[in-house]
Amino acid sequence: MNALKKVSNASNKFASQWATFVIKNKWLVLIGTFLLAIGLGSQGKMEFDGDYHVFFSESNPELEAFDALQEKYTKDDNVIIVLSPSNGNIFTKENLNAIEELTTESWNTPYSSRVDALTNFQHTSAEGDDLYVDDLSYESSLKSNTEIAEIKEKALKEPLLVNRILNEKGSVTAINITVRLPGVDSAKEIPEVTVFTRNMVSSFKEKHPNFEVHTSGLVPLNTAFFESSMADMALTMLMLLIVIITTFILTRNIYSTIATLVVVLFSIISAVGFIGIMGIKLTPPSATFMTMILTLAVADSIHILITMLQKMRQDGLNKVDALVESIRLNFMPVFITSLTTVIGFLTMNFGDVPPFWDLGNITAFGMTMAFIFSTTVLPALMAIFPVKTKVRKETEKTKKNWYASLGNLVANQPLRLTFISIVIIGGLTFLATKNEFNDEFINYFDESVTFRTDTDYISENLTGIYNIEFSIGSGESGGINNPEYLKKLNGFEDWLNEQPEVVHVNAFSEVARRVNRSMHGDDESFYRVPDNREEAAQYLLLYELSLPFGLDLNNQINVDKSESRVTVTLKNLDSPEMIAFAEKSERWLVANTPKEMHAIAVSPMLMFSKLGFRQAESMFNGNIIALILISLVLMLALRNFKLGLLSIIPNVTPVLVGFGIWALYKGQINTGMVIVFGMTLGIIVDDTVHFMSKFLRARRELGYDAKQAVVYAFETVGKALVTTTIVLLAGFAVLSTSSFALNSYMARITVIIITSALIIDFVLLPSLLILTSKKKEKIIQKKEYTQVILDK
Amino acid sequence: MKTIILTLTLLSTIGLFAQSAEDRGLEIAKAAENADLGFKSSTVELKMTLKNKNGQTSERLLTTKTLELTEDGDKSLIVFNSPKDVKGTSTLTFTHKIGADDQWLFLPSIKRVKRISSNNKSGPFVGSEFAYEDLSSQEVEKYAYKFLNENGNLLNVEQDPVDPKSGYTRRIVTYNKDKGYRIEKVEFYDRKNSLLKTLTYSGYKLYKNKFWRAASFNMVNHQSNKETLLQFSDYNFGVDLAEEDFTQVALKRAGN
């Protein structure tokens, strides 16, 4: 005990000396920290990356499989523009003409390689040995009513159009613009495409007000990622305002508010410098770093300032003495909470989702800087400012009483409260297991985002937005013309079409059937795959000869014609359904085709579906490590092994409670929420540390019994805990307004967890402290008592 | 009288200088056409190598016969020799100075000739980076011209396709005026007017002391990073083909 006391004394001594040094050299410290912040900030560079690929680490096997498929075939992104004329019929002269115009204009989209629309669809018809290949509707303004009726009939029979470019009623159609982004600088290329298509759509709407227009596709998805990063960044201003107001209300002092503002701004500027130095490109999750740092950093300053002002107001200390005393008292707690927060955020690196690595690292760096600035520039500024306070005692007293009575209430019925808590926590923990992963990336965006509502419209009225793809091998070069292969492929296509989840199937077997029919004068009985290999190969050559600009076989067939691609468009499925469908399809291939035709399903959607599971799996170790590290820090900080162990209960249970309540609230969790354990652990541990250390001090130094010590802890830190919780809640509440679910869900569950943490620390923790102390109460009390005497 | 002559000389000089870029461009295109006039007919062996962005390749062997026509576009007959499963497949094309070309296809597997009516000039030729319009005979009437600049013996002319169904807004063609106006390079700009492809000719040889023929055409697509190389060998200008070698019957015969 004596040795530890010495350590504690030493740290107190260091903190006092530190404070004295800073106050003495206040101008130097101010200039030094200013230069540090500006120096780091000057390296700062904030670039955004909107490409959905950023969510996947390079070693992600789903990404690898998807990239491999894109390497074999053409790698394309798209913009899909969906048109719904108010008269509910695409097939009028005016409407077809408008579509034709927009199609022509769409060819001007930057990086576009192909535009597919109803009007430029290559329609093949056969009359005897004559084959006619032509645009479905060209120069539509010159068409007669009978011609338009024919076009309608042809279009609604065309499997390549229906449920893809045209709905079954013929009331909604799409223009699909394929773009080939060079991928050199997504921050430049994607907005180029977006700006062009948005302008094009708005001038189209002006000219043709009778059309409703909705836009989706991979480029708009990337844009939506992009724009939600920016929007979440803008939340920082709101948070800054909240910081100013909260600090002012809590400290009732303008100088404290300014000093806090300087600390948080310096921390953010430094973090921006870190982003620049590390070359991090911001994504929606990592773009929340400013709000995170603001929320977490402000707590440090508030602790120091409140103590300082209390010392001045209540104890009548002068400014410098109050400041030194405040630093002495707060240096260790602020250091420990910063350390645990940094550990919590760094555990995000264990996950498999790179944007969260960035968020963790940026915030960890920002928090480290916040600690440095809170203990340097904050006292320096407070020393410089002419801070004056009036001594007021009464108001504080009444508040103290409130926390004391809460403390008494808890201290008098520990067993009962423990029992109630355990029942509630147990129930919620059971519920927590009922949550299901769902990373439907369309639903990452809430309904305030146009991309989401447009995409919903499209999936309700035209086609599915989700798809999965297979690359089906034949085992030999040119083998896709093997009739056996074609028959099996056709079988797979038919099976897929029978599945209730499927909206549309695009397979090479359909091409083979179609060309076969054309070669037999459009005889429907030949709408089947060719019977021999030469025939199939020569038909394929003919088909190749008829492909329009911007299309080649490589969209569907690999270079040496040994594999072909099957694209399945699906209804809106949630992640578990999506994974189930993919597995079902893979199993069908295994059961019904030779080995070389077995393939695994890939697609961006499938990658997102598996992302939550993958993240949870990889974060598991990280969370255990965080728990061990943070418990170790607590044991050291409290200098008590038993209490360190006990602290695991109030540190872990809030997360269980949080997910339990979430199961009642949403029941579906996403990748963003997987990180909250490590993250909130680092934050909520703050409450436990403060409460337990005050409890221990009361026991060790003041010789109180457990009940008295609990009441003492309530009296001394009750207010501080409520205060910091309010600040944290404000910050995460701001984030929870994000339109991006990875951020808003994460923030919402953090709000629940932080609130539960406070309640648990006020109810369960004190009850447990009393219960576990009871037996040895007298002995400890005696020991403590003697020791206090000895120390004197 | 003197003044009249002087004035005329002056006017014609001015007229010469004032020759518009459009006229100069047309003049060059015509000069190129004239320089190639009179080859009558030829046959050539062709190896087509397709290369994708990862460097994977696939090859096709073809034989091409061409018949020169002056009133209308040339006629051509192409026979596929490999890969094995398409061996004997052949196409017969009548290019027209105005309007859609005529095309017939013979498929040995079903032993039938199919006529294909298509306005699809901008589509790729059997999966290559060459569009039909890049390979069909270059009739002067198909473009509007604009002379751009002169660089030593090289003349750059912009050509805007007349056909609205063309896949290009313009092409920039480099002629070599010292070598019978042979074409050295063509740059293709797509419908949004960004550079799509570059075609480079190399290994030129002079046949019959008049006709420049390149041994290889290399087409690079800058947007997809794919390439197609056409290598010609065994040029034969002495075959003396006639109209009857370019009929549906001949097409059937060629494929067998």
Boltz contact constraints between the chains, C-beta under 6 A:
constraints:
  - contact:
      token1: [A, 107]
      token2: [B, 191]
      max_distance: 6.0
  - contact:
      token1: [A, 108]
      token2: [B, 192]
      max_distance: 6.0
  - contact:
      token1: [A, 129]
      token2: [B, 114]
      max_distance: 6.0
  - contact:
      token1: [A, 130]
      token2: [B, 115]
      max_distance: 6.0
  - contact:
      token1: [A, 131]
      token2: [B, 114]
      max_distance: 6.0
  - contact:
      token1: [A, 131]
      token2: [B, 116]
      max_distance: 6.0
  - contact:
      token1: [A, 132]
      token2: [B, 117]
      max_distance: 6.0
  - contact:
      token1: [A, 133]
      token2: [B, 118]
      max_distance: 6.0
  - contact:
      token1: [A, 133]
      token2: [B, 120]
      max_distance: 6.0
  - contact:
      token1: [A, 180]
      token2: [B, 223]
      max_distance: 6.0
  - contact:
      token1: [A, 533]
      token2: [B, 85]
      max_distance: 6.0
  - contact:
      token1: [A, 534]
      token2: [B, 85]
      max_distance: 6.0
  - contact:
      token1: [A, 534]
      token2: [B, 109]
      max_distance: 6.0
  - contact:
      token1: [A, 535]
      token2: [B, 109]
      max_distance: 6.0
  - contact:
      token1: [A, 537]
      token2: [B, 85]
      max_distance: 6.0
  - contact:
      token1: [A, 537]
      token2: [B, 86]
      max_distance: 6.0
  - contact:
      token1: [A, 538]
      token2: [B, 86]
      max_distance: 6.0
  - contact:
      token1: [A, 538]
      token2: [B, 89]
      max_distance: 6.0
  - contact:
      token1: [A, 538]
      token2: [B, 107]
      max_distance: 6.0
  - contact:
      token1: [A, 538]
      token2: [B, 109]
      max_distance: 6.0
  - contact:
      token1: [A, 541]
      token2: [B, 86]
      max_distance: 6.0
  - contact:
      token1: [A, 541]
      token2: [B, 89]
      max_distance: 6.0
  - contact:
      token1: [A, 542]
      token2: [B, 105]
      max_distance: 6.0
  - contact:
      token1: [A, 544]
      token2: [B, 126]
      max_distance: 6.0
  - contact:
      token1: [A, 544]
      token2: [B, 127]
      max_distance: 6.0
  - contact:
      token1: [A, 547]
      token2: [B, 123]
      max_distance: 6.0
  - contact:
      token1: [A, 548]
      token2: [B, 120]
      max_distance: 6.0
  - contact:
      token1: [A, 548]
      token2: [B, 123]
      max_distance: 6.0
  - contact:
      token1: [A, 549]
      token2: [B, 122]
      max_distance: 6.0
  - contact:
      token1: [A, 549]
      token2: [B, 123]
      max_distance: 6.0
  - contact:
      token1: [A, 549]
      token2: [B, 167]
      max_distance: 6.0
  - contact:
      token1: [A, 552]
      token2: [B, 124]
      max_distance: 6.0
  - contact:
      token1: [A, 552]
      token2: [B, 127]
      max_distance: 6.0
  - contact:
      token1: [A, 553]
      token2: [B, 127]
      max_distance: 6.0
  - contact:
      token1: [A, 559]
      token2: [B, 52]
      max_distance: 6.0
  - contact:
      token1: [A, 559]
      token2: [B, 56]
      max_distance: 6.0
  - contact:
      token1: [A, 559]
      token2: [B, 58]
      max_distance: 6.0
  - contact:
      token1: [A, 560]
      token2: [B, 58]
      max_distance: 6.0
